[in-house]
Amino acid sequence: MADAKVIPFDEDSRGRRGSGRHRPGRGRTPAPGRAADGVQPPLAAVPEDGAVPQPPQPGIPAQAAGGRPVEPPAGEPPGEPRGDLAAAVGAVADRVLGGDWERKVASGLAFLRRRVTGEYEVDEFGYDAELTDQVLMSLLRPMFGAYFRVEVRGIENIPAEGGALVVSNHSGTLPLDGLMAQVAVHDHHPAGRHLRLLAADLVFMMPLVNELARKLGHTLACAEDAEVLLERGEVVGVMPEGFKGIGKPFADRYKLQRFGRGGFVATALKTKVPIVPCSVVGAEEIYPMVGNSRTVARLLGLPYFPLTPTFPWLGPAGLVPLPTKWVIQFGEPIPTDGYPPEAAEDPMLVFNLTDQVRETIQHTLYELLVQRRSVFF
């Protein structure tokens, strides 16, 4: 760059510029370009070619020495610097959605497009894997993690591949334990497996509940559907107590009811999949059932009509469950592949295996109850 001349102001020139007209400390704002003490700062260096540097203008790249424009930062179009508003929006999005928020937004928009255009798949049972992963599980996770604070143990006992039959106790007046077990397997299993629950007929007779249950992967509790899923290599969940379990009085909490005639064991023997016992503690206390209005139940076509300390006395508010602390423990699998093909037709063997599974779950429940410090902590 060419040598520049510096033009200083001497004392005479400062005097001629109105010395004494402005005194500091009088509450007046200094004129632009002057220091607070009223002394004019020295002018900047002026190039020999006489070009006087101009202050940068909004939207115009600053000029480097010699009149050359400064290149804008990489990724930013010339003449369009990123504003404070855009930076603030990006910071908020990073905080709320995480560092990869742009990818998440793009994924969400693609999901909505597939929903609108119908470009998604469901199996013959109505299971919608994409909707379950991206929407339904997201709705259940706050209840699983923040409300019930579910602790999952022994999830590694569910095999990483191939079919498996998870057999669990059933309780809680409303079947929330099945939904929490689904979240436990989906979010905590190292292989990210899905639990396909077998549900009672009543579930598929309710308009909205029917659709949601199908989307979540539930199917009718019958041997035929269970065999198809197990032979396909799915993890199937069954709660043999049925309505006897979730509809039992609070005084009988954590006392297992009959497991039926062992149809789930016969299905496991036919498909040669392991049986994984599952014990759930915490669900019994979410709706303490102190009574049962059988008259109302018959009028509504329900197996029972629960009376709790809050329902139906508080109306819809009585449906809010108590925030108990849950533990879901998956026990060691019971293999069935060592039995001959005709073992499923042996009633004594089926009875013995059914009793073994039931006793394993009951014993585990007692152990977890002894270890529990409090219902809510």
C-alpha positions in Angstrom: 0.0 0.0 0.0 1.2 3.5 -0.8 2.6 5.6 2.1 -0.1 7.7 3.7 0.2 11.2 5.0 -1.0 12.0 8.5 -2.5 15.4 8.9 -2.3 16.4 12.6 -4.0 19.3 14.3 -1.7 21.7 16.2 -2.7 23.8 19.2 -3.5 26.9 17.0 -5.9 24.9 14.8 -7.6 23.5 17.9 -7.9 27.0 19.2 -9.3 28.3 16.0 -11.9 25.5 16.1 -13.9 27.1 18.8 -11.8 26.6 21.9 -13.9 27.3 24.9 -17.3 26.9 23.2 -17.8 23.5 24.8 -16.7 22.5 28.2 -16.9 19.0 29.6 -19.1 18.1 32.5 -22.1 20.2 31.4 -24.3 17.2 30.6 -24.1 17.7 26.8 -23.5 14.9 24.4 -20.2 15.2 22.6 -20.5 16.0 18.9 -19.9 13.1 16.6 -16.2 12.5 16.0 -15.1 14.3 19.1 -13.8 12.8 22.3 -15.5 13.4 25.7 -13.1 16.1 26.7 -13.9 18.2 23.7 -10.6 17.4 21.9 -10.9 16.4 18.3 -9.2 13.0 17.7 -6.5 12.9 14.9 -7.7 12.0 11.4 -7.1 8.6 10.0 -4.4 8.0 7.5 -5.4 9.2 4.0 -4.0 7.4 1.0 -1.8 9.4 -1.4 -4.3 8.9 -4.2 -6.7 11.2 -2.2 -9.4 8.5 -1.6 -11.0 9.1 1.7 -12.1 5.8 3.5 -15.9 5.6 3.9 -17.6 4.0 6.9 -19.1 0.6 6.1 -22.7 0.7 5.0 -25.3 -1.9 5.9 -25.5 -4.7 3.4 -22.3 -3.5 1.6 -19.1 -5.4 2.2 -16.4 -3.4 4.0 -13.5 -2.1 1.9 -10.0 -3.3 2.6 -6.9 -1.1 2.3 -6.4 0.1 -1.3 -10.1 -0.1 -2.0 -10.4 -3.9 -2.4 -13.7 -5.4 -1.0 -13.4 -7.8 1.9 -14.7 -11.3 1.0 -17.8 -12.4 3.1 -17.5 -15.4 5.4 -17.8 -18.8 3.8 -21.4 -20.0 3.4 -22.8 -16.5 3.5 -24.0 -14.9 0.3 -22.3 -11.5 -0.6 -24.2 -8.5 0.5 -26.6 -10.6 2.8 -24.9 -11.0 6.2 -26.7 -13.1 8.8 -28.8 -10.9 11.0 -29.3 -11.0 14.8 -32.8 -12.4 14.4 -31.7 -15.4 12.3 -28.9 -16.1 14.8 -31.4 -15.9 17.7 -33.8 -18.3 16.0 -31.0 -20.7 15.3 -29.9 -20.6 19.0 -33.4 -21.3 20.2 -33.8 -24.2 17.7 -30.4 -25.7 18.9 -31.5 -25.5 22.5 -35.0 -27.0 21.9 -34.4 -29.5 19.2 -30.7 -30.2 19.7 -27.7 -29.5 17.5 -29.1 -31.4 14.5 -32.4 -29.5 14.5 -32.2 -29.0 10.7 -32.1 -32.7 10.1 -35.0 -33.2 12.6 -37.1 -30.6 10.9 -36.4 -32.1 7.5 -37.3 -35.6 8.8 -40.5 -34.3 10.3 -41.6 -32.7 7.1 -40.8 -35.9 5.1 -42.9 -37.8 7.6 -45.9 -35.5 7.2 -45.5 -35.8 3.4 -45.7 -39.6 3.6 -48.7 -39.4 5.8 -50.5 -37.1 3.4 -49.7 -39.1 0.3 -50.2 -42.5 1.9 -46.6 -43.6 1.2 -46.2 -45.7 4.4 -46.6 -49.4 5.2 -48.6 -51.4 7.7 -48.5 -55.2 8.2 -51.5 -57.5 8.0 -52.3 -56.8 11.7 -52.3 -53.0 11.2 -49.0 -52.3 12.8 -47.5 -49.0 11.7 -43.8 -49.0 12.6 -43.1 -45.5 11.5 -46.0 -43.9 13.3 -45.1 -45.9 16.5 -41.5 -44.9 16.4 -41.9 -41.2 15.6 -45.2 -40.3 17.3 -46.8 -42.8 19.6 -43.7 -43.7 21.5 -42.9 -40.0 21.9 -46.3 -39.5 23.5 -45.7 -42.4 26.0 -42.2 -41.5 27.0 -43.0 -38.6 29.3 -45.3 -40.9 31.3 -42.6 -43.6 31.3 -39.6 -41.5 32.2 -40.9 -38.4 34.1 -44.2 -39.5 35.7 -43.7 -43.2 36.6 -39.9 -43.0 36.5 -39.8 -46.6 35.3 -36.6 -48.6 36.1 -35.9 -51.4 33.6 -33.9 -54.5 34.7 -32.9 -57.6 32.8 -33.7 -56.3 29.4 -30.8 -58.3 28.0 -32.8 -61.5 28.7 -34.9 -60.7 25.7 -32.9 -62.2 22.7 -31.5 -59.8 20.2 -33.0 -61.7 17.3 -35.7 -64.3 16.7 -39.0 -64.9 18.4 -39.6 -64.6 22.1 -42.7 -64.7 24.3 -42.8 -62.2 27.2 -45.2 -63.3 29.9 -46.1 -60.6 32.5 -48.4 -60.0 35.4 -51.3 -57.6 34.8 -52.6 -54.9 37.2 -53.6 -51.3 37.6 -57.3 -51.1 36.8 -56.4 -49.6 33.4 -53.9 -51.5 31.3 -51.1 -48.9 31.4 -48.6 -51.6 32.4 -48.7 -53.1 28.9 -47.9 -49.7 27.3 -45.0 -49.1 29.7 -43.6 -52.5 28.9 -43.7 -51.6 25.2 -41.7 -48.5 25.8 -39.2 -50.4 28.0 -38.4 -52.9 25.2 -38.5 -50.3 22.5 -36.1 -47.8 24.2 -33.9 -49.9 26.4 -33.2 -53.1 24.4 -29.8 -52.9 22.8 -31.2 -54.2 19.5 -34.2 -51.8 19.6 -36.8 -54.5 19.5 -40.6 -54.0 19.4 -43.0 -55.7 21.8 -46.2 -56.9 20.1 -48.9 -57.3 22.7 -51.8 -59.7 22.6 -55.0 -57.8 23.7 -58.5 -58.8 24.7 -61.6 -58.5 22.4 -62.8 -55.4 24.3 -59.8 -53.4 23.1 -60.8 -53.9 19.5 -64.4 -53.0 20.1 -63.7 -49.4 21.1 -63.5 -47.0 18.1 -60.5 -44.9 18.9 -58.7 -47.4 21.1 -59.0 -50.0 18.3 -57.1 -47.9 15.8 -54.4 -46.9 18.2 -53.9 -50.5 19.4 -53.5 -51.7 15.9 -51.0 -49.0 15.0 -49.0 -49.9 18.2 -48.7 -53.5 17.0 -51.4 -55.0 19.3 -53.3 -58.0 18.0 -56.1 -60.3 19.2 -55.1 -62.6 22.0 -55.5 -65.9 20.0 -53.1 -68.7 19.4 -53.2 -68.3 15.6 -52.1 -64.6 15.6 -49.4 -65.3 18.2 -48.0 -68.2 16.2 -47.7 -66.1 13.1 -45.8 -63.3 14.9 -43.5 -65.7 16.8 -42.6 -67.7 13.6 -41.8 -64.4 12.0 -39.3 -63.7 14.7 -41.3 -61.0 16.7 -41.2 -60.4 20.4 -44.8 -61.1 21.6 -46.1 -60.0 25.0 -49.0 -61.7 26.8 -50.6 -61.1 30.2 -52.5 -64.3 31.1 -54.4 -62.9 34.1 -56.5 -60.7 31.7 -59.3 -58.8 33.3 -58.9 -60.8 36.5 -55.6 -59.1 37.0 -56.4 -55.5 36.3 -59.8 -55.7 37.8 -58.9 -57.3 41.2 -59.5 -55.3 44.4 -56.7 -53.3 46.0 -56.5 -55.7 48.9 -55.3 -58.5 46.5 -52.5 -56.4 45.0 -49.5 -58.3 43.8 -51.3 -61.7 44.2 -51.3 -63.3 40.8 -54.6 -64.7 39.5 -55.0 -67.8 37.5 -53.0 -68.0 34.3 -55.8 -69.8 32.4 -55.1 -73.2 30.8 -51.6 -72.4 29.6 -52.4 -71.6 26.0 -49.4 -69.3 25.8 -47.1 -72.2 26.8 -48.5 -74.4 24.1 -47.9 -71.6 21.6 -44.3 -71.2 22.7 -43.7 -75.0 22.5 -45.1 -75.1 18.9 -42.9 -72.2 17.7 -39.9 -73.3 19.9 -39.3 -69.8 21.2 -38.1 -68.9 24.8 -40.5 -67.7 27.4 -39.3 -64.6 29.3 -41.0 -63.9 32.6 -41.7 -60.3 33.3 -42.6 -58.7 36.7 -44.1 -55.2 37.0 -44.1 -53.4 40.4 -45.8 -50.0 40.8 -48.8 -50.4 38.6 -51.1 -51.8 41.3 -51.2 -48.4 43.1 -51.9 -46.0 40.3 -55.7 -46.6 40.7 -56.4 -48.2 44.1 -59.6 -50.1 43.3 -61.6 -50.1 46.6 -64.9 -51.2 45.0 -66.6 -52.5 41.9 -70.0 -51.4 40.7 -71.3 -54.5 38.9 -74.6 -53.0 38.0 -72.9 -50.1 36.1 -70.5 -52.6 34.5 -73.4 -54.7 33.1 -75.1 -51.6 31.8 -72.0 -50.5 29.9 -70.9 -54.0 28.8 -67.7 -53.9 30.8 -66.1 -56.7 32.8 -65.9 -54.4 35.9 -66.6 -50.7 36.8 -63.9 -49.5 39.2 -64.5 -47.4 42.3 -61.3 -45.6 43.5 -60.7 -42.8 46.0 -60.9 -40.3 43.1 -63.1 -42.0 40.5 -65.9 -41.4 39.7 -66.2 -38.8 42.5 -63.9 -36.2 40.8 -65.1 -36.8 37.3 -62.5 -36.8 34.6 -59.9 -35.6 37.1 -60.3 -39.0 38.8 -58.7 -40.7 35.8 -55.3 -39.2 36.5 -53.1 -42.0 37.8 -51.1 -41.6 41.0 -47.3 -41.0 40.3 -46.0 -44.2 41.7 -42.4 -45.5 41.1 -42.3 -48.5 38.8 -39.8 -51.3 38.3 -40.1 -53.7 35.3 -37.8 -56.7 35.5 -37.4 -59.3 32.8 -36.3 -62.7 34.1 -34.1 -65.3 32.7 -35.6 -67.0 29.6 -37.1 -70.5 29.8 -36.1 -72.4 26.7 -38.6 -74.6 24.8 -36.6 -75.7 21.8 -35.5 -78.9 23.6 -38.9 -80.4 23.7 -40.2 -82.7 21.0 -42.8 -81.4 18.4 -45.7 -83.2 20.1 -44.9 -81.5 23.5 -47.5 -78.8 22.9 -50.2 -81.6 23.1 -49.0 -82.9 26.4 -51.4 -81.3 29.1 -49.1 -82.2 32.0 -46.1 -80.6 30.5 -48.0 -77.5 29.6 -49.4 -77.3 33.1 -45.9 -77.7 34.7 -44.4 -75.0 32.5 -47.3 -72.7 33.1 -46.9 -73.1 36.9 -43.1 -72.6 36.6 -43.6 -69.2 34.8 -46.3 -68.1 37.3 -44.2 -69.0 40.3 -41.2 -67.2 38.8 -43.1 -64.0 38.3 -44.8 -64.2 41.8 -41.4 -64.8 43.5 -39.8 -61.9 41.7 -42.7 -59.6 42.7 -42.2 -60.4 46.3 -38.4 -59.8 46.0 -39.0 -56.4 44.3 -41.6 -55.4 47.0 -39.1 -56.2 49.8 -36.5 -54.0 48.1 -38.9 -51.1 47.5 -38.4 -48.2 49.9 -41.7 -46.5 49.1 -44.6 -46.6 46.7 -43.7 -43.2 45.3 -39.9 -43.2 45.6 
